[in-house]
């Protein structure tokens, strides 16, 4: 998701999205540990999405 799209969401929506992404990240880590991970690029994508959301939440906290 683009940062511009995330900036239009409320803090609650961003937090819900963050929880969802962290759950997916946990599942991907388990799959990687078990050797069942098919899409390795997904790990990087999820990590960056989490960072994007955290950055936007921090920007909103300052304002």
Secondary structure, 3 states (H helix, E strand, C coil): CCHHHHHCCCHHHHHHHHHHHHHHHHHHHHHHHHCCCCCCHHHHHHHHHHHHHHHHHHHHHHC
